[in-house]
Structure formats: structure tokens, C-alpha cells
């Protein structure tokens, strides 16, 4: 099994999904920092960018959680 095949399999594994969720949550911290900076500087364009980025982070997190749920549904031991 090649390293590329292993990497593709890791992305669909439970551990890979948890890592992706953590990375996405870390991105949310960056968006919050960006929004705070935009509000203190009264920069409307930067605030709009932060809002759009927050929507992207929320959508990505929802998709990852849905995939994690699907993995849980396939698990025979969980019932």
C-alpha cells in the first residue's frame, strides 16, 4: 500500500475526521480574532470578510460532523 493510498484512507477514518474537526475549530479562533480586529478598527470590509469566513467554517464543521455520524452509523459495535 503506497503512502498516498494510506493518506487518502486516513482522511475518511474516525481519527482523520477528529483531526479535521480540530483544525476547523482552530480556524474558527482565527476568524474570531479577525472579527475582533475589524470591530476595533471599524473596518466594515474586514468584518464582512470575517462573517463570510465564519459561515464557511460553520459549514465545514457541519459537514465533518455529518461524516462522523455516518461513520458511527456503520459501526456494528455501537448498535
Contact map, one row per residue, 1 for C-alpha under 8 A:
1110110000000000000000000000000000000000000000000000000000000000000000000000000
1111110000000000000000000000000000000000000000000000000000000000000000000000000
1111111000000000000000000000000000000000000000000000000000000000000000000000000
0111111100000000000000000000000000000000000000000000000000000000000000000000000
1111111110000000000000000000000000000000000000000000000000000000000000000000000
1111111111000000000000000000000000000000000000000000000000000000000000000000000
0011111111100000000000000000000000000000000000000000000000000000000000000000000
0001111111110000000000000000000000000000000000000000000000000000000000000000000
0000111111111000000000000000000000000000000000000000000000000000000000000000000
0000011111111011000000000000000000000000000000000000000000000000000000000000000
0000001111111001100000000000000000000000000000000000000000000000000000000000000
0000000111111101100000000000000000000000000000000000000000000000000000000000000
0000000011111111100000000000000000000000000000000000000000000000000000000000000
0000000000011111110000000000000000000000000000000000000000000000000100100000000
0000000001001111111000000000000000000000000000000000000000000000000000000000000
0000000001111111111100000000000000000000000000000000000000000000000000000000000
0000000000111111111110000000000000000000000000000000000000000001001100000000000
0000000000000111111111000000000000000000000000000000000000000000000000000000000
0000000000000011111111100000000000000000000000000000000000000000000000000000000
0000000000000001111111110000000000000000000000000000000000000001000000000000000
0000000000000000111111111000000000000000000000000000000000001001100000000000000
0000000000000000011111111100000000000000000000000000000000000000000000000000000
0000000000000000001111111110000000000000000000000000000000000000000000000000000
0000000000000000000111111111000000000000000000000000000010011000000000000000000
0000000000000000000011111111100000000000000000000000000010001000000000000000000
0000000000000000000001111111110000000000000000000000000000000000000000000000000
0000000000000000000000111111111000000000000000000000000010000000000000000000000
0000000000000000000000011111111100000000000000000000010010000000000000000000000
0000000000000000000000001111111110000000000000000000000000000000000000000000000
0000000000000000000000000111111111000000000000000000000000000000000000000000000
0000000000000000000000000011111111100000000000000100110000000000000000000000000
0000000000000000000000000001111111110000000000000100000000000000000000000000000
0000000000000000000000000000111111111000000000000000000000000000000000000000000
0000000000000000000000000000011111111100000001100100000000000000000000000000000
0000000000000000000000000000001111111110000001100110000000000000000000000000000
0000000000000000000000000000000111111111000000000000000000000000000000000000000
0000000000000000000000000000000011111111100000000000000000000000000000000000000
0000000000000000000000000000000001111111111101100000000000000000000000000000000
0000000000000000000000000000000000111111111100100000000000000000000000000000000
0000000000000000000000000000000000011111111000000000000000000000000000000000000
0000000000000000000000000000000000001111111000000000000000000000000000000000000
0000000000000000000000000000000000000111111100000000000000000000000000000000000
0000000000000000000000000000000000000111111111100000000000000000000000000000000
0000000000000000000000000000000000000110011111110000000000000000000000000000000
0000000000000000000000000000000000000000001111111000000000000000000000000000000
0000000000000000000000000000000001100100001111111100000000000000000000000000000
0000000000000000000000000000000001100110001111111110000000000000000000000000000
0000000000000000000000000000000000000000000111111111000000000000000000000000000
0000000000000000000000000000000000000000000011111111100000000000000000000000000
0000000000000000000000000000001101100000000001111111110000000000000000000000000
0000000000000000000000000000000000100000000000111111111000000000000000000000000
0000000000000000000000000000000000000000000000011111111100000000000000000000000
0000000000000000000000000000001000000000000000001111111110000000000000000000000
0000000000000000000000000001001000000000000000000111111111000000000000000000000
0000000000000000000000000000000000000000000000000011111111100000000000000000000
0000000000000000000000000000000000000000000000000001111111110000000000000000000
0000000000000000000000011011000000000000000000000000111111111000000000000000000
0000000000000000000000000000000000000000000000000000011111111100000000000000000
0000000000000000000000000000000000000000000000000000001111111110000000000000000
0000000000000000000000010000000000000000000000000000000111111111000000000000000
0000000000000000000010011000000000000000000000000000000011111111100000000000000
0000000000000000000000000000000000000000000000000000000001111111110000000000000
0000000000000000000000000000000000000000000000000000000000111111111000000000000
0000000000000000100110000000000000000000000000000000000000011111111100000000000
0000000000000000000010000000000000000000000000000000000000001111111110000000000
0000000000000000000000000000000000000000000000000000000000000111111111000000000
0000000000000000100000000000000000000000000000000000000000000011111111100000000
0000000000000100100000000000000000000000000000000000000000000001111111110000000
0000000000000000000000000000000000000000000000000000000000000000111111111000000
0000000000000000000000000000000000000000000000000000000000000000011111111100000
0000000000000100000000000000000000000000000000000000000000000000001111111110000
0000000000000000000000000000000000000000000000000000000000000000000111111110010
0000000000000000000000000000000000000000000000000000000000000000000011111111010
0000000000000000000000000000000000000000000000000000000000000000000001111111000
0000000000000000000000000000000000000000000000000000000000000000000000111111111
0000000000000000000000000000000000000000000000000000000000000000000000001111111
0000000000000000000000000000000000000000000000000000000000000000000000000011111
0000000000000000000000000000000000000000000000000000000000000000000000011011111
0000000000000000000000000000000000000000000000000000000000000000000000000011111
